[in-house]
Structure formats: structure tokens, C-alpha cells
Amino acid sequence: MAAGSHVPALRRAFGGRPQQPRDAGAEGADAVSMLKLRAGLLGLLAMLLLGAFAAAPAFAEGGPFWHHREVGEENEGAKITEQAPEKIGGEGGEQKLKGKLAGTAIEIVAKSVQVKGEIYNNADQAQAKILLAYNQPTLTIPAASHCAVLVGTNNTVPVYAHQAWKWNGKIPQLAVGQQFEQERDWIVTPFNLSQQLPIKNEEVELPKEVFTTITLSSSGGTCLLAGKAPVEGSVGAEVLSLKGLEHWSREETQKTPGEQVKQHFWNGTRYVGVDLVLYFDKEPASLTGEFKLKTNKQEVALFEH
């Protein structure tokens, strides 16, 4: 028996079929079929990838984010990390708190405010930690009240600021996927804002935690309102300069508008709305004032990513 005749027998023993000689035409047809199959699979893969991108949120990483660079450079700089924040300082003019104390309308005015702190990014957007030092706070309403004012323990208040956007109160704005079309604000709270707040009707309710206390005591006579009351809740800080993105500067001007404001922010998975309300002695209150912030060294800008 010829040596080649063992091959068909071995194939039959292991369940295979004898291989028949193939002509060049059949091999060419198979090659064309394989190319068509590969092209079809690549097309299907492309469709799946496009579908995945279309279904993903417009800003899976939230934003905007602080970038910093040396003054005069021409680049996008680098993101500011929490481990290496950019130091800031500043000052402002008259600051005014209005509310009620034991049912009596009051107004407290500080001649000025000094500001120092730092800006950085967390995983979701730009942040700031700020210490506000109020100069000579005075009870102006009711007048001639013989009441000395103390804010906290030494007229200073530490706050956290969380980058957000103005909100018109309507749900469609929460789906706008272009940050250049938004107008930015700050959410100012006495705590580091948690991203995992319960959502109801596309809004979250911020915890009503205490910023500070205000103590009134007798001075030059009897203060009928003597006592201590908390300032709590949240405040919106409106950006007056550099409202948009990718504008480099070392300065930013902000004001507290003295009214309840609506904002929206990225909560880690999507944009949600929020109402910012300030309270004094458990009653709604208002804070008005303006101040300017300045970085110690580098210029900064906000970018989408």
C-alpha cells in the first residue's frame, strides 16, 4: 500500500472526512465570502459603537473644571488637583444680612469682608474652600438697639463653594449638553456638598446645616434682642466677571444677590436642579454683598474637561 493511502484511513478513524482536491475557483469564492463576512462584522461593530456613544450622557465627566497656567503662556494649562490647590485671596465692600430674630426684623451690616482660600477640582467639577472675615459687623435695624454683634467666635466664617449653573426651573434645561450655553454660578454651603443626595422631580434638597451663629449682646445700654441664633442653609454666588469658559485671568468678581436662587449642577451621574435658601433664626433670610477674588500666582480658567 502506498504511504499516502494511510491518510484517508486515519481521517475516517477519527471521524473526519477525506479531503477532496479543490480547484482555484472554489478557493477564490471562499476568499471573497470571508472578506464580505469581515466587512459585515466591522460594519456591525461600528454601529454598536456609535449607538453606545449616542446613548451616553453628553458630559460623562461633569464639569466645568479649573485649569491653571503661568501668566502669559499659550496653552490649556493643567487641571488643578485637590492635593495641589491654587491659593486665592481677596476683599469686598459692605455685606448685609437681613432676616428676623424672635419675630423682629433685623439688619446686620459689615463694613467689608476679607477673603482667603483655595480652588481645586474634585471628580465632578470645580470647587473652592474659602474663609470669610467680616469687618465690624453692626446691627443697623432696629436702630439705636445697644446691641454688639459677633459672627461666630471671631467674625470669620468658613464656607465651601461648588461650581454650578443658573437654572430657569424647567426640566429641559437640565438636558442641555453644551456648557458654553450655560451661565455659571456658585453654590455656597457650610459643608462639602455630597453628590449622592436624593432626587425628587429632577431636584435635590440640600441639608440645612449651620454656617455660623450670630450673637447679640448689650453694649452702651440694654440689648433687648440679646442672644445667639444660627445662620444656616445655602447661598448662591453670582459670577459678575468671566462668566463663560476658557477665559484666562487671575481675578473673578462675585456677588450674593440677596434672594433665593435656582441652580443646577452635575451630581456624579446627571444634572439636577436645586433651590438655595438662607435662614437666620430658622426664618428665611438674605445676604447681599460683592467681593473680588484673585489667585496668588497663576492665571486660571474653566474648561469643560
Phi, psi and omega in degrees: 000137180291152184298322183294340183287346177289335186296311177300322180296317178296321180296320179294324181296328182258019173085004181272173178250145176300135180280130180264145177301140182244145179270168184297328181296318180295318180296322179296321179296319178298319180297318179296317178299319180295318178298319178296319180296316179297318179298319178296318179295319178297320177297318179296318179297319179298318178297319179296319180294317178297321178296322180295318179292322180294326183279343183284152177296155185296327181231081181295343181253010178070221180116176003280169184236143174291135167240150174225157179202165175294143180301130178097348178289158181239075178202181180275003179064201180230151177297143178272123181267159177292332180286336180225069185289163175266124181284143180225160174209174179167185180204164179214170180274216185299134177240133189230126176250127176240141179183205177229144177231116184054038178084356181259131178295132180228159172219128178242129183237129171257137184297326181198175179219138173257142185232135170213154181170212182205152176239151184194182175241144163258197184291342190249326179186184181291145182224167174208147170241127189225144172246122180259126178244113185270136183261118175051060174296136186222141175278113182259337174226125357290148183287158177048046185268353181059036182245124172273147184245133173231123178264118184064226178254341181211030179065027175240150181222118174277138180222162173246142177236136189233121184296132182215185180230149174301149181228134179275003179085001182253138185299321181305329181295333181293341182263359179294119187263023181231107184293335179295341180271357183261163177242119191276151177220179173239139168266119182252124184224165175275006184218163176285114190299126177279139179277347188258043178280145179299141182252131177223123182053043177068014178236158172240154176250123182283145175299141180269078181263166190272126171288307184193182173239154175241126182250128174252133180222159183291139178210113181074015181162195182262124176270110182288345180256016183305137181151186182232137180220148182274150167250122187216173179105226183208159183224145172264135176247116183275135178274121181266336179234154180053052184292329185268196181258158173062032174251114185274136178192166172259357186233152173212134178254133181230157172217150171263122192281351178079022179211163176292134182233158176250137177220168171223151184210165179277122185262014181108336178228333181196173176275137179228152179270160179205142172260131180256121183227133177257144180231143171231125184053041177071004179250149177304139183222173178224148177231124179236144180167171181217144177208159181243134178253149179215135177288152181289329188220297189268161173271154185228159175206161177256135178235159179296328186231000000 
